[in-house]
Amino acid sequence: MSNIGHTHGPWTARANGAQWVVDAGRKQRVASINTALMGQEANARLIAAAPDLLEAAREFVRQMDHMARIAHYDLSGNRGYQGALAAIAKAEGRE
């Protein structure tokens, strides 16, 4: 998969006054989210999980590709596999 140049994880989400912030390390702010809207803690935590989710999706695709080659299995109808490919493409700006 391509190197997309995003800030490498791990990312962490934490409350910071009237907002939630997502940081990658001590001095790298990835996102600031206003807490005036409902659900922003959940959004901050999802953003913080993004690097881990991307890597998990990439590993899933690698494993599925390997197993499909061994078993001569067509993955074109596998919703989980296709969803992972779509999510990776979206994260890499290829959507």
ChimeraX commands (.cxc) that place a marker at each C-alpha (Angstrom):
marker #1 position 0.00,0.00,0.00 radius 0.5
marker #1 position 1.19,3.55,-0.57 radius 0.5
marker #1 position 2.69,5.87,2.01 radius 0.5
marker #1 position 0.14,8.64,2.40 radius 0.5
marker #1 position 2.21,10.95,4.58 radius 0.5
marker #1 position -0.20,11.26,7.49 radius 0.5
marker #1 position 1.11,11.91,11.00 radius 0.5
marker #1 position 2.10,8.55,12.41 radius 0.5
marker #1 position 0.37,7.19,15.49 radius 0.5
marker #1 position -0.33,6.46,18.11 radius 0.5
marker #1 position -2.86,9.26,18.41 radius 0.5
marker #1 position -4.60,10.06,21.68 radius 0.5
marker #1 position -7.85,11.89,22.41 radius 0.5
marker #1 position -8.33,13.99,25.54 radius 0.5
marker #1 position -10.57,16.71,26.88 radius 0.5
marker #1 position -8.95,20.15,26.88 radius 0.5
marker #1 position -11.25,22.81,28.25 radius 0.5
marker #1 position -14.14,23.42,25.84 radius 0.5
marker #1 position -12.82,21.02,23.22 radius 0.5
marker #1 position -11.53,17.54,22.57 radius 0.5
marker #1 position -8.06,17.35,21.08 radius 0.5
marker #1 position -6.33,14.55,19.25 radius 0.5
marker #1 position -2.56,14.56,19.54 radius 0.5
marker #1 position 0.25,12.50,18.06 radius 0.5
marker #1 position 3.00,12.86,20.58 radius 0.5
marker #1 position 3.71,15.87,22.75 radius 0.5
marker #1 position 3.70,18.69,20.22 radius 0.5
marker #1 position 1.70,17.39,17.26 radius 0.5
marker #1 position -1.96,18.37,17.30 radius 0.5
marker #1 position -3.93,16.31,14.79 radius 0.5
marker #1 position -7.42,17.71,15.48 radius 0.5
marker #1 position -9.38,20.01,17.79 radius 0.5
marker #1 position -13.09,19.40,18.17 radius 0.5
marker #1 position -15.56,21.81,19.73 radius 0.5
marker #1 position -17.47,20.11,22.54 radius 0.5
marker #1 position -20.56,22.27,22.09 radius 0.5
marker #1 position -21.98,19.61,19.76 radius 0.5
marker #1 position -23.14,16.24,21.06 radius 0.5
marker #1 position -21.05,13.19,20.30 radius 0.5
marker #1 position -17.74,14.98,19.98 radius 0.5
marker #1 position -15.95,12.75,22.49 radius 0.5
marker #1 position -16.86,9.73,20.37 radius 0.5
marker #1 position -15.69,11.56,17.23 radius 0.5
marker #1 position -12.37,12.45,18.88 radius 0.5
marker #1 position -11.82,8.85,19.95 radius 0.5
marker #1 position -12.62,7.60,16.43 radius 0.5
marker #1 position -10.16,10.08,14.93 radius 0.5
marker #1 position -7.52,8.97,17.46 radius 0.5
marker #1 position -8.06,5.34,16.41 radius 0.5
marker #1 position -7.63,6.13,12.68 radius 0.5
marker #1 position -3.94,5.12,12.31 radius 0.5
marker #1 position -4.59,1.81,14.10 radius 0.5
marker #1 position -7.72,1.14,12.04 radius 0.5
marker #1 position -5.86,1.88,8.80 radius 0.5
marker #1 position -3.05,-0.49,9.69 radius 0.5
marker #1 position -5.54,-3.19,10.73 radius 0.5
marker #1 position -7.38,-2.81,7.40 radius 0.5
marker #1 position -4.10,-3.07,5.49 radius 0.5
marker #1 position -3.13,-6.22,7.41 radius 0.5
marker #1 position -6.60,-7.72,6.84 radius 0.5
marker #1 position -6.25,-7.14,3.09 radius 0.5
marker #1 position -2.75,-8.66,3.06 radius 0.5
marker #1 position -3.97,-11.75,4.91 radius 0.5
marker #1 position -7.06,-12.14,2.73 radius 0.5
marker #1 position -4.99,-11.76,-0.44 radius 0.5
marker #1 position -2.61,-14.46,0.80 radius 0.5
marker #1 position -5.40,-16.88,1.73 radius 0.5
marker #1 position -7.25,-16.22,-1.53 radius 0.5
marker #1 position -4.12,-17.04,-3.55 radius 0.5
marker #1 position -3.66,-20.33,-1.69 radius 0.5
marker #1 position -7.33,-21.36,-1.93 radius 0.5
marker #1 position -7.91,-19.89,-5.43 radius 0.5
marker #1 position -10.77,-17.86,-3.94 radius 0.5
marker #1 position -12.34,-14.84,-5.66 radius 0.5
marker #1 position -12.63,-11.96,-3.18 radius 0.5
marker #1 position -14.72,-9.72,-5.45 radius 0.5
marker #1 position -17.93,-10.67,-3.62 radius 0.5
marker #1 position -16.50,-10.50,-0.10 radius 0.5
marker #1 position -18.09,-7.43,1.55 radius 0.5
marker #1 position -15.55,-7.22,4.37 radius 0.5
marker #1 position -12.61,-7.34,1.97 radius 0.5
marker #1 position -14.17,-4.84,-0.43 radius 0.5
marker #1 position -15.06,-2.54,2.48 radius 0.5
marker #1 position -11.48,-2.64,3.74 radius 0.5
marker #1 position -10.17,-1.80,0.25 radius 0.5
marker #1 position -12.60,1.13,0.03 radius 0.5
marker #1 position -11.64,2.42,3.48 radius 0.5
marker #1 position -7.93,2.23,2.62 radius 0.5
marker #1 position -8.52,4.07,-0.66 radius 0.5
marker #1 position -10.48,6.77,1.18 radius 0.5
marker #1 position -7.71,7.20,3.77 radius 0.5
marker #1 position -5.12,7.43,1.01 radius 0.5
marker #1 position -7.12,10.00,-0.98 radius 0.5
marker #1 position -7.80,7.60,-3.87 radius 0.5
marker #1 position -11.59,7.57,-3.45 radius 0.5
marker link #1:1,2 radius 0.2
marker link #1:2,3 radius 0.2
marker link #1:3,4 radius 0.2
marker link #1:4,5 radius 0.2
marker link #1:5,6 radius 0.2
marker link #1:6,7 radius 0.2
marker link #1:7,8 radius 0.2
marker link #1:8,9 radius 0.2
marker link #1:9,10 radius 0.2
marker link #1:10,11 radius 0.2
marker link #1:11,12 radius 0.2
marker link #1:12,13 radius 0.2
marker link #1:13,14 radius 0.2
marker link #1:14,15 radius 0.2
marker link #1:15,16 radius 0.2
marker link #1:16,17 radius 0.2
marker link #1:17,18 radius 0.2
marker link #1:18,19 radius 0.2
marker link #1:19,20 radius 0.2
marker link #1:20,21 radius 0.2
marker link #1:21,22 radius 0.2
marker link #1:22,23 radius 0.2
marker link #1:23,24 radius 0.2
marker link #1:24,25 radius 0.2
marker link #1:25,26 radius 0.2
marker link #1:26,27 radius 0.2
marker link #1:27,28 radius 0.2
marker link #1:28,29 radius 0.2
marker link #1:29,30 radius 0.2
marker link #1:30,31 radius 0.2
marker link #1:31,32 radius 0.2
marker link #1:32,33 radius 0.2
marker link #1:33,34 radius 0.2
marker link #1:34,35 radius 0.2
marker link #1:35,36 radius 0.2
marker link #1:36,37 radius 0.2
marker link #1:37,38 radius 0.2
marker link #1:38,39 radius 0.2
marker link #1:39,40 radius 0.2
marker link #1:40,41 radius 0.2
marker link #1:41,42 radius 0.2
marker link #1:42,43 radius 0.2
marker link #1:43,44 radius 0.2
marker link #1:44,45 radius 0.2
marker link #1:45,46 radius 0.2
marker link #1:46,47 radius 0.2
marker link #1:47,48 radius 0.2
marker link #1:48,49 radius 0.2
marker link #1:49,50 radius 0.2
marker link #1:50,51 radius 0.2
marker link #1:51,52 radius 0.2
marker link #1:52,53 radius 0.2
marker link #1:53,54 radius 0.2
marker link #1:54,55 radius 0.2
marker link #1:55,56 radius 0.2
marker link #1:56,57 radius 0.2
marker link #1:57,58 radius 0.2
marker link #1:58,59 radius 0.2
marker link #1:59,60 radius 0.2
marker link #1:60,61 radius 0.2
marker link #1:61,62 radius 0.2
marker link #1:62,63 radius 0.2
marker link #1:63,64 radius 0.2
marker link #1:64,65 radius 0.2
marker link #1:65,66 radius 0.2
marker link #1:66,67 radius 0.2
marker link #1:67,68 radius 0.2
marker link #1:68,69 radius 0.2
marker link #1:69,70 radius 0.2
marker link #1:70,71 radius 0.2
marker link #1:71,72 radius 0.2
marker link #1:72,73 radius 0.2
marker link #1:73,74 radius 0.2
marker link #1:74,75 radius 0.2
marker link #1:75,76 radius 0.2
marker link #1:76,77 radius 0.2
marker link #1:77,78 radius 0.2
marker link #1:78,79 radius 0.2
marker link #1:79,80 radius 0.2
marker link #1:80,81 radius 0.2
marker link #1:81,82 radius 0.2
marker link #1:82,83 radius 0.2
marker link #1:83,84 radius 0.2
marker link #1:84,85 radius 0.2
marker link #1:85,86 radius 0.2
marker link #1:86,87 radius 0.2
marker link #1:87,88 radius 0.2
marker link #1:88,89 radius 0.2
marker link #1:89,90 radius 0.2
marker link #1:90,91 radius 0.2
marker link #1:91,92 radius 0.2
marker link #1:92,93 radius 0.2
marker link #1:93,94 radius 0.2
marker link #1:94,95 radius 0.2
view
